[in-house]
Amino acid sequence: MNRRMKDVQNLLAEKNIDVAFFNSTENVFYLSGFYTDPHERLMGMFLFK
């Protein structure tokens, strides 16, 4: 897991939030380094505390 994901997880824990869902291509790429252009499909990423 990279530093950006760990930073978000720390923020989730600090704010007492159990899970976050990211579904924009840009946000998923920024956090994970994974890029895809899903066209008509839902693509997202859950990040748990």
Predicted model as a PDB file, atoms N, CA, C, CB and O in Angstrom, pLDDT in the B-factor column:
MODEL        1                                                                  
ATOM      1  N   MET A   1       0.847  -1.167   0.000  1.00 81.00           N  
ATOM      2  CA  MET A   1       0.000   0.000   0.000  1.00 81.00           C  
ATOM      3  C   MET A   1       0.896   1.235   0.000  1.00 81.00           C  
ATOM      4  CB  MET A   1      -0.966  -0.005   1.220  1.00 81.00           C  
ATOM      5  O   MET A   1       1.898   1.299   0.713  1.00 81.00           O  
ATOM      6  N   ASN A   2       0.512   2.212  -0.816  1.00 93.00           N  
ATOM      7  CA  ASN A   2       1.363   3.393  -0.940  1.00 93.00           C  
ATOM      8  C   ASN A   2       1.037   4.451   0.119  1.00 93.00           C  
ATOM      9  CB  ASN A   2       1.218   3.994  -2.332  1.00 93.00           C  
ATOM     10  O   ASN A   2       0.081   4.315   0.883  1.00 93.00           O  
ATOM     11  N   ARG A   3       1.837   5.479   0.140  1.00 96.00           N  
ATOM     12  CA  ARG A   3       1.729   6.530   1.161  1.00 96.00           C  
ATOM     13  C   ARG A   3       0.407   7.295   1.077  1.00 96.00           C  
ATOM     14  CB  ARG A   3       2.889   7.505   1.025  1.00 96.00           C  
ATOM     15  O   ARG A   3      -0.162   7.661   2.106  1.00 96.00           O  
ATOM     16  N   ARG A   4      -0.078   7.536  -0.128  1.00 96.00           N  
ATOM     17  CA  ARG A   4      -1.328   8.282  -0.287  1.00 96.00           C  
ATOM     18  C   ARG A   4      -2.502   7.524   0.326  1.00 96.00           C  
ATOM     19  CB  ARG A   4      -1.600   8.559  -1.771  1.00 96.00           C  
ATOM     20  O   ARG A   4      -3.340   8.117   1.006  1.00 96.00           O  
ATOM     21  N   MET A   5      -2.562   6.230   0.090  1.00 96.00           N  
ATOM     22  CA  MET A   5      -3.642   5.431   0.683  1.00 96.00           C  
ATOM     23  C   MET A   5      -3.528   5.408   2.201  1.00 96.00           C  
ATOM     24  CB  MET A   5      -3.619   3.995   0.133  1.00 96.00           C  
ATOM     25  O   MET A   5      -4.535   5.493   2.903  1.00 96.00           O  
ATOM     26  N   LYS A   6      -2.307   5.295   2.709  1.00 96.00           N  
ATOM     27  CA  LYS A   6      -2.107   5.298   4.159  1.00 96.00           C  
ATOM     28  C   LYS A   6      -2.519   6.632   4.772  1.00 96.00           C  
ATOM     29  CB  LYS A   6      -0.645   4.998   4.495  1.00 96.00           C  
ATOM     30  O   LYS A   6      -3.071   6.665   5.872  1.00 96.00           O  
ATOM     31  N   ASP A   7      -2.255   7.730   4.070  1.00 96.00           N  
ATOM     32  CA  ASP A   7      -2.671   9.047   4.556  1.00 96.00           C  
ATOM     33  C   ASP A   7      -4.190   9.143   4.650  1.00 96.00           C  
ATOM     34  CB  ASP A   7      -2.132  10.152   3.640  1.00 96.00           C  
ATOM     35  O   ASP A   7      -4.722   9.676   5.624  1.00 96.00           O  
ATOM     36  N   VAL A   8      -4.885   8.631   3.646  1.00 97.00           N  
ATOM     37  CA  VAL A   8      -6.347   8.644   3.681  1.00 97.00           C  
ATOM     38  C   VAL A   8      -6.857   7.742   4.800  1.00 97.00           C  
ATOM     39  CB  VAL A   8      -6.928   8.195   2.324  1.00 97.00           C  
ATOM     40  O   VAL A   8      -7.802   8.102   5.503  1.00 97.00           O  
ATOM     41  N   GLN A   9      -6.244   6.583   4.969  1.00 97.00           N  
ATOM     42  CA  GLN A   9      -6.650   5.691   6.061  1.00 97.00           C  
ATOM     43  C   GLN A   9      -6.450   6.357   7.420  1.00 97.00           C  
ATOM     44  CB  GLN A   9      -5.858   4.376   5.999  1.00 97.00           C  
ATOM     45  O   GLN A   9      -7.298   6.222   8.302  1.00 97.00           O  
ATOM     46  N   ASN A  10      -5.364   7.058   7.595  1.00 97.00           N  
ATOM     47  CA  ASN A  10      -5.135   7.775   8.848  1.00 97.00           C  
ATOM     48  C   ASN A  10      -6.204   8.840   9.070  1.00 97.00           C  
ATOM     49  CB  ASN A  10      -3.741   8.417   8.851  1.00 97.00           C  
ATOM     50  O   ASN A  10      -6.685   9.017  10.189  1.00 97.00           O  
ATOM     51  N   LEU A  11      -6.573   9.545   8.012  1.00 97.00           N  
ATOM     52  CA  LEU A  11      -7.623  10.549   8.119  1.00 97.00           C  
ATOM     53  C   LEU A  11      -8.963   9.910   8.473  1.00 97.00           C  
ATOM     54  CB  LEU A  11      -7.741  11.333   6.812  1.00 97.00           C  
ATOM     55  O   LEU A  11      -9.712  10.444   9.291  1.00 97.00           O  
ATOM     56  N   LEU A  12      -9.261   8.777   7.862  1.00 97.00           N  
ATOM     57  CA  LEU A  12     -10.496   8.060   8.181  1.00 97.00           C  
ATOM     58  C   LEU A  12     -10.523   7.669   9.654  1.00 97.00           C  
ATOM     59  CB  LEU A  12     -10.642   6.809   7.295  1.00 97.00           C  
ATOM     60  O   LEU A  12     -11.537   7.844  10.330  1.00 97.00           O  
ATOM     61  N   ALA A  13      -9.426   7.148  10.141  1.00 96.00           N  
ATOM     62  CA  ALA A  13      -9.353   6.745  11.550  1.00 96.00           C  
ATOM     63  C   ALA A  13      -9.493   7.960  12.466  1.00 96.00           C  
ATOM     64  CB  ALA A  13      -8.024   6.015  11.837  1.00 96.00           C  
ATOM     65  O   ALA A  13     -10.177   7.898  13.488  1.00 96.00           O  
ATOM     66  N   GLU A  14      -8.851   9.049  12.101  1.00 97.00           N  
ATOM     67  CA  GLU A  14      -8.900  10.276  12.899  1.00 97.00           C  
ATOM     68  C   GLU A  14     -10.327  10.832  12.988  1.00 97.00           C  
ATOM     69  CB  GLU A  14      -7.961  11.334  12.299  1.00 97.00           C  
ATOM     70  O   GLU A  14     -10.741  11.337  14.032  1.00 97.00           O  
ATOM     71  N   LYS A  15     -11.070  10.731  11.883  1.00 97.00           N  
ATOM     72  CA  LYS A  15     -12.439  11.251  11.831  1.00 97.00           C  
ATOM     73  C   LYS A  15     -13.477  10.193  12.210  1.00 97.00           C  
ATOM     74  CB  LYS A  15     -12.737  11.784  10.437  1.00 97.00           C  
ATOM     75  O   LYS A  15     -14.678  10.462  12.187  1.00 97.00           O  
ATOM     76  N   ASN A  16     -13.007   8.980  12.562  1.00 97.00           N  
ATOM     77  CA  ASN A  16     -13.875   7.868  12.929  1.00 97.00           C  
ATOM     78  C   ASN A  16     -14.855   7.497  11.807  1.00 97.00           C  
ATOM     79  CB  ASN A  16     -14.645   8.214  14.192  1.00 97.00           C  
ATOM     80  O   ASN A  16     -16.048   7.298  12.035  1.00 97.00           O  
ATOM     81  N   ILE A  17     -14.317   7.413  10.610  1.00 97.00           N  
ATOM     82  CA  ILE A  17     -15.081   7.017   9.425  1.00 97.00           C  
ATOM     83  C   ILE A  17     -14.607   5.621   9.039  1.00 97.00           C  
ATOM     84  CB  ILE A  17     -14.897   8.046   8.230  1.00 97.00           C  
ATOM     85  O   ILE A  17     -13.405   5.381   8.928  1.00 97.00           O  
ATOM     86  N   ASP A  18     -15.551   4.696   8.834  1.00 97.00           N  
ATOM     87  CA  ASP A  18     -15.198   3.298   8.579  1.00 97.00           C  
ATOM     88  C   ASP A  18     -14.698   3.028   7.163  1.00 97.00           C  
ATOM     89  CB  ASP A  18     -16.383   2.433   8.846  1.00 97.00           C  
ATOM     90  O   ASP A  18     -13.787   2.223   6.972  1.00 97.00           O  
ATOM     91  N   VAL A  19     -15.281   3.690   6.178  1.00 98.00           N  
ATOM     92  CA  VAL A  19     -14.935   3.376   4.792  1.00 98.00           C  
ATOM     93  C   VAL A  19     -15.137   4.616   3.914  1.00 98.00           C  
ATOM     94  CB  VAL A  19     -15.790   2.187   4.265  1.00 98.00           C  
ATOM     95  O   VAL A  19     -15.986   5.463   4.194  1.00 98.00           O  
ATOM     96  N   ALA A  20     -14.338   4.700   2.847  1.00 97.00           N  
ATOM     97  CA  ALA A  20     -14.507   5.750   1.836  1.00 97.00           C  
ATOM     98  C   ALA A  20     -14.564   5.066   0.469  1.00 97.00           C  
ATOM     99  CB  ALA A  20     -13.332   6.817   1.898  1.00 97.00           C  
ATOM    100  O   ALA A  20     -13.895   4.061   0.227  1.00 97.00           O  
ATOM    101  N   PHE A  21     -15.375   5.632  -0.408  1.00 98.00           N  
ATOM    102  CA  PHE A  21     -15.511   5.095  -1.763  1.00 98.00           C  
ATOM    103  C   PHE A  21     -15.111   6.188  -2.751  1.00 98.00           C  
ATOM    104  CB  PHE A  21     -16.979   4.593  -2.038  1.00 98.00           C  
ATOM    105  O   PHE A  21     -15.637   7.301  -2.705  1.00 98.00           O  
ATOM    106  N   PHE A  22     -14.188   5.867  -3.630  1.00 96.00           N  
ATOM    107  CA  PHE A  22     -13.723   6.783  -4.665  1.00 96.00           C  
ATOM    108  C   PHE A  22     -14.106   6.199  -6.007  1.00 96.00           C  
ATOM    109  CB  PHE A  22     -12.183   7.025  -4.573  1.00 96.00           C  
ATOM    110  O   PHE A  22     -13.810   5.038  -6.290  1.00 96.00           O  
ATOM    111  N   ASN A  23     -14.771   7.004  -6.848  1.00 93.00           N  
ATOM    112  CA  ASN A  23     -15.190   6.435  -8.126  1.00 93.00           C  
ATOM    113  C   ASN A  23     -14.789   7.264  -9.341  1.00 93.00           C  
ATOM    114  CB  ASN A  23     -16.666   6.258  -8.126  1.00 93.00           C  
ATOM    115  O   ASN A  23     -15.122   6.895 -10.468  1.00 93.00           O  
ATOM    116  N   SER A  24     -14.090   8.365  -9.143  1.00 92.00           N  
ATOM    117  CA  SER A  24     -13.613   9.069 -10.336  1.00 92.00           C  
ATOM    118  C   SER A  24     -12.285   8.458 -10.777  1.00 92.00           C  
ATOM    119  CB  SER A  24     -13.455  10.600 -10.060  1.00 92.00           C  
ATOM    120  O   SER A  24     -11.472   8.039  -9.954  1.00 92.00           O  
ATOM    121  N   THR A  25     -12.090   8.419 -12.059  1.00 92.00           N  
ATOM    122  CA  THR A  25     -10.863   7.851 -12.618  1.00 92.00           C  
ATOM    123  C   THR A  25      -9.632   8.554 -12.050  1.00 92.00           C  
ATOM    124  CB  THR A  25     -10.872   7.955 -14.153  1.00 92.00           C  
ATOM    125  O   THR A  25      -8.627   7.916 -11.736  1.00 92.00           O  
ATOM    126  N   GLU A  26      -9.727   9.864 -11.926  1.00 93.00           N  
ATOM    127  CA  GLU A  26      -8.587  10.652 -11.447  1.00 93.00           C  
ATOM    128  C   GLU A  26      -8.245  10.326  -9.995  1.00 93.00           C  
ATOM    129  CB  GLU A  26      -8.883  12.146 -11.586  1.00 93.00           C  
ATOM    130  O   GLU A  26      -7.073  10.168  -9.654  1.00 93.00           O  
ATOM    131  N   ASN A  27      -9.267  10.225  -9.137  1.00 95.00           N  
ATOM    132  CA  ASN A  27      -9.013   9.933  -7.728  1.00 95.00           C  
ATOM    133  C   ASN A  27      -8.475   8.521  -7.523  1.00 95.00           C  
ATOM    134  CB  ASN A  27     -10.284  10.118  -6.922  1.00 95.00           C  
ATOM    135  O   ASN A  27      -7.576   8.310  -6.709  1.00 95.00           O  
ATOM    136  N   VAL A  28      -9.017   7.564  -8.251  1.00 95.00           N  
ATOM    137  CA  VAL A  28      -8.515   6.188  -8.150  1.00 95.00           C  
ATOM    138  C   VAL A  28      -7.061   6.134  -8.605  1.00 95.00           C  
ATOM    139  CB  VAL A  28      -9.384   5.216  -8.997  1.00 95.00           C  
ATOM    140  O   VAL A  28      -6.231   5.486  -7.967  1.00 95.00           O  
ATOM    141  N   PHE A  29      -6.756   6.809  -9.699  1.00 95.00           N  
ATOM    142  CA  PHE A  29      -5.375   6.832 -10.187  1.00 95.00           C  
ATOM    143  C   PHE A  29      -4.447   7.515  -9.194  1.00 95.00           C  
ATOM    144  CB  PHE A  29      -5.299   7.538 -11.539  1.00 95.00           C  
ATOM    145  O   PHE A  29      -3.348   7.027  -8.933  1.00 95.00           O  
ATOM    146  N   TYR A  30      -4.882   8.644  -8.637  1.00 96.00           N  
ATOM    147  CA  TYR A  30      -4.056   9.384  -7.678  1.00 96.00           C  
ATOM    148  C   TYR A  30      -3.730   8.529  -6.458  1.00 96.00           C  
ATOM    149  CB  TYR A  30      -4.766  10.671  -7.242  1.00 96.00           C  
ATOM    150  O   TYR A  30      -2.595   8.521  -5.981  1.00 96.00           O  
ATOM    151  N   LEU A  31      -4.725   7.816  -5.960  1.00 95.00           N  
ATOM    152  CA  LEU A  31      -4.518   7.026  -4.744  1.00 95.00           C  
ATOM    153  C   LEU A  31      -3.797   5.706  -4.995  1.00 95.00           C  
ATOM    154  CB  LEU A  31      -5.840   6.751  -4.090  1.00 95.00           C  
ATOM    155  O   LEU A  31      -2.969   5.286  -4.187  1.00 95.00           O  
ATOM    156  N   SER A  32      -4.112   5.052  -6.113  1.00 94.00           N  
ATOM    157  CA  SER A  32      -3.614   3.686  -6.303  1.00 94.00           C  
ATOM    158  C   SER A  32      -2.572   3.534  -7.412  1.00 94.00           C  
ATOM    159  CB  SER A  32      -4.761   2.786  -6.598  1.00 94.00           C  
ATOM    160  O   SER A  32      -1.810   2.567  -7.417  1.00 94.00           O  
ATOM    161  N   GLY A  33      -2.534   4.472  -8.339  1.00 94.00           N  
ATOM    162  CA  GLY A  33      -1.644   4.326  -9.486  1.00 94.00           C  
ATOM    163  C   GLY A  33      -2.249   3.488 -10.593  1.00 94.00           C  
ATOM    164  O   GLY A  33      -1.597   3.249 -11.610  1.00 94.00           O  
ATOM    165  N   PHE A  34      -3.488   3.034 -10.419  1.00 94.00           N  
ATOM    166  CA  PHE A  34      -4.184   2.224 -11.422  1.00 94.00           C  
ATOM    167  C   PHE A  34      -5.026   3.137 -12.302  1.00 94.00           C  
ATOM    168  CB  PHE A  34      -5.074   1.135 -10.748  1.00 94.00           C  
ATOM    169  O   PHE A  34      -5.851   3.900 -11.799  1.00 94.00           O  
ATOM    170  N   TYR A  35      -4.822   3.062 -13.613  1.00 93.00           N  
ATOM    171  CA  TYR A  35      -5.600   3.877 -14.540  1.00 93.00           C  
ATOM    172  C   TYR A  35      -6.372   2.976 -15.493  1.00 93.00           C  
ATOM    173  CB  TYR A  35      -4.686   4.843 -15.326  1.00 93.00           C  
ATOM    174  O   TYR A  35      -5.842   2.003 -16.029  1.00 93.00           O  
ATOM    175  N   THR A  36      -7.631   3.325 -15.686  1.00 91.00           N  
ATOM    176  CA  THR A  36      -8.452   2.674 -16.694  1.00 91.00           C  
ATOM    177  C   THR A  36      -9.507   3.670 -17.145  1.00 91.00           C  
ATOM    178  CB  THR A  36      -9.105   1.362 -16.145  1.00 91.00           C  
ATOM    179  O   THR A  36      -9.835   4.605 -16.414  1.00 91.00           O  
ATOM    180  N   ASP A  37     -10.029   3.479 -18.317  1.00 87.00           N  
ATOM    181  CA  ASP A  37     -11.107   4.316 -18.831  1.00 87.00           C  
ATOM    182  C   ASP A  37     -12.319   3.404 -19.010  1.00 87.00           C  
ATOM    183  CB  ASP A  37     -10.703   5.034 -20.189  1.00 87.00           C  
ATOM    184  O   ASP A  37     -12.493   2.812 -20.076  1.00 87.00           O  
ATOM    185  N   PRO A  38     -13.155   3.285 -17.982  1.00 84.00           N  
ATOM    186  CA  PRO A  38     -14.188   2.251 -17.963  1.00 84.00           C  
ATOM    187  C   PRO A  38     -15.401   2.517 -18.855  1.00 84.00           C  
ATOM    188  CB  PRO A  38     -14.653   2.070 -16.579  1.00 84.00           C  
ATOM    189  O   PRO A  38     -16.272   1.652 -18.953  1.00 84.00           O  
ATOM    190  N   HIS A  39     -15.492   3.664 -19.500  1.00 86.00           N  
ATOM    191  CA  HIS A  39     -16.622   4.039 -20.361  1.00 86.00           C  
ATOM    192  C   HIS A  39     -17.949   3.903 -19.616  1.00 86.00           C  
ATOM    193  CB  HIS A  39     -16.640   3.170 -21.632  1.00 86.00           C  
ATOM    194  O   HIS A  39     -18.288   4.765 -18.805  1.00 86.00           O  
ATOM    195  N   GLU A  40     -18.696   2.846 -19.875  1.00 86.00           N  
ATOM    196  CA  GLU A  40     -20.045   2.702 -19.324  1.00 86.00           C  
ATOM    197  C   GLU A  40     -20.078   1.892 -18.037  1.00 86.00           C  
ATOM    198  CB  GLU A  40     -20.946   2.057 -20.340  1.00 86.00           C  
ATOM    199  O   GLU A  40     -21.159   1.617 -17.515  1.00 86.00           O  
ATOM    200  N   ARG A  41     -18.943   1.511 -17.525  1.00 89.00           N  
ATOM    201  CA  ARG A  41     -18.894   0.651 -16.343  1.00 89.00           C  
ATOM    202  C   ARG A  41     -18.594   1.485 -15.096  1.00 89.00           C  
ATOM    203  CB  ARG A  41     -17.829  -0.461 -16.521  1.00 89.00           C  
ATOM    204  O   ARG A  41     -17.935   2.523 -15.158  1.00 89.00           O  
ATOM    205  N   LEU A  42     -19.092   1.000 -13.980  1.00 90.00           N  
ATOM    206  CA  LEU A  42     -18.737   1.609 -12.706  1.00 90.00           C  
ATOM    207  C   LEU A  42     -17.378   1.071 -12.286  1.00 90.00           C  
ATOM    208  CB  LEU A  42     -19.819   1.324 -11.617  1.00 90.00           C  
ATOM    209  O   LEU A  42     -17.161  -0.140 -12.255  1.00 90.00           O  
ATOM    210  N   MET A  43     -16.489   1.957 -11.972  1.00 91.00           N  
ATOM    211  CA  MET A  43     -15.178   1.564 -11.487  1.00 91.00           C  
ATOM    212  C   MET A  43     -14.908   2.412 -10.269  1.00 91.00           C  
ATOM    213  CB  MET A  43     -14.062   1.737 -12.580  1.00 91.00           C  
ATOM    214  O   MET A  43     -15.064   3.632 -10.311  1.00 91.00           O  
ATOM    215  N   GLY A  44     -14.511   1.790  -9.202  1.00 93.00           N  
ATOM    216  CA  GLY A  44     -14.248   2.544  -8.007  1.00 93.00           C  
ATOM    217  C   GLY A  44     -13.305   1.798  -7.090  1.00 93.00           C  
ATOM    218  O   GLY A  44     -12.795   0.723  -7.406  1.00 93.00           O  
ATOM    219  N   MET A  45     -13.097   2.411  -5.950  1.00 96.00           N  
ATOM    220  CA  MET A  45     -12.151   1.858  -4.987  1.00 96.00           C  
ATOM    221  C   MET A  45     -12.674   2.145  -3.577  1.00 96.00           C  
ATOM    222  CB  MET A  45     -10.716   2.461  -5.191  1.00 96.00           C  
ATOM    223  O   MET A  45     -12.979   3.288  -3.239  1.00 96.00           O  
ATOM    224  N   PHE A  46     -12.771   1.103  -2.771  1.00 97.00           N  
ATOM    225  CA  PHE A  46     -13.109   1.256  -1.376  1.00 97.00           C  
ATOM    226  C   PHE A  46     -11.806   1.315  -0.586  1.00 97.00           C  
ATOM    227  CB  PHE A  46     -14.027   0.096  -0.883  1.00 97.00           C  
ATOM    228  O   PHE A  46     -10.862   0.577  -0.867  1.00 97.00           O  
ATOM    229  N   LEU A  47     -11.771   2.182   0.379  1.00 96.00           N  
ATOM    230  CA  LEU A  47     -10.614   2.258   1.276  1.00 96.00           C  
ATOM    231  C   LEU A  47     -11.159   2.210   2.694  1.00 96.00           C  
ATOM    232  CB  LEU A  47      -9.750   3.568   1.026  1.00 96.00           C  
ATOM    233  O   LEU A  47     -11.950   3.063   3.098  1.00 96.00           O  
ATOM    234  N   PHE A  48     -10.728   1.207   3.441  1.00 96.00           N  
ATOM    235  CA  PHE A  48     -11.227   0.988   4.795  1.00 96.00           C  
ATOM    236  C   PHE A  48     -10.275   1.553   5.827  1.00 96.00           C  
ATOM    237  CB  PHE A  48     -11.448  -0.493   5.048  1.00 96.00           C  
ATOM    238  O   PHE A  48      -9.065   1.638   5.616  1.00 96.00           O  
ATOM    239  N   LYS A  49     -10.858   1.936   6.946  1.00 90.00           N  
ATOM    240  CA  LYS A  49     -10.084   2.479   8.058  1.00 90.00           C  
ATOM    241  C   LYS A  49      -9.071   1.454   8.510  1.00 90.00           C  
ATOM    242  CB  LYS A  49     -10.999   2.890   9.228  1.00 90.00           C  
ATOM    243  O   LYS A  49      -8.309   1.708   9.443  1.00 90.00           O  
TER     244      LYS A  49                                                      
ENDMDL                                                                          
END                                                                             
